[in-house]
Amino acid sequence: MMAKQWQPFREPLRATLLRTGLIAIVVGGIVARSWGGWGRWPLAALLVLWPSFGGHWVEIFFLNWLRPRISGARGVQAAVRVGVWFVGGVVLAVGMGLTARALGGFHSALWRIWWIGGLAFIVVELVAHLGLQLLGRPSFYNGLG
């Protein structure tokens, strides 16, 4: 049996920046409102850039570097991808925490529950891929994305 030939994911940086920036601005606004006001919007948007822009690069790492190097079996691909999402989510959550601490004066004990970042990132990715699936595009669910 021949190994599956994966096509690398390519997207213009401008499109990536526009999409992830808009996500950060909108979600940052929602978060800022719950934090007590619009004055927190810039910090909230910056923190949301970690999972939006950083999360894009977690996906690119899997799609373009790791996926071609592992078994093409659907179960292996899915398990490794979820594992990458978990580790990536932990790293992104730590980055968010350090940024919040440095710029926002937040003194959180979230480092004790680091695994929540990994689980939250898995949920975010599953929801994003559900959207892709519903649009008929390659996604985690159909094994094409």
HUMO-V577624 format. One record per backbone hydrogen bond with DSSP energy under -0.5 kcal/mol. CO is the residue of the C=O (numbers start at 1). NH is the residue of the N-H. Records with the same first field share a line. If there is no record, write none. Layout:
CO = NH, NH
//
This chain:
4 = 6
12 = 16
13 = 17
14 = 18
15 = 19
16 = 20
17 = 21
18 = 22
19 = 23
20 = 24
21 = 25
22 = 26
23 = 27
24 = 28
25 = 29
26 = 30
27 = 31
28 = 32
29 = 33
30 = 34
31 = 35
32 = 37
33 = 36
37 = 40
38 = 41
40 = 44
41 = 45
42 = 46
43 = 47
44 = 48
45 = 49
46 = 50
47 = 50, 51
48 = 52
49 = 53, 54
50 = 54, 55
52 = 56
53 = 57
54 = 58
55 = 59
56 = 60
57 = 61
58 = 62
59 = 63
60 = 64, 65
61 = 65, 66
62 = 67
66 = 69, 70
67 = 70
73 = 77
74 = 78
75 = 79
76 = 80
77 = 81
78 = 82
79 = 83
80 = 84
81 = 85
82 = 86
83 = 87
84 = 88
85 = 89
86 = 90
87 = 91
88 = 92
89 = 93
90 = 94
91 = 95
92 = 96
93 = 97
94 = 98
95 = 99
96 = 100
97 = 101
98 = 102
99 = 103, 104
100 = 104, 106
101 = 105
106 = 108
109 = 112
110 = 113
111 = 114
113 = 116
114 = 117, 118
115 = 119
116 = 120
117 = 121
118 = 122
119 = 123
120 = 124
121 = 125
122 = 126
123 = 127
124 = 128
125 = 129
126 = 130
127 = 131
128 = 132
129 = 133
130 = 134
131 = 135
132 = 137
133 = 136
139 = 143, 144, 145
//
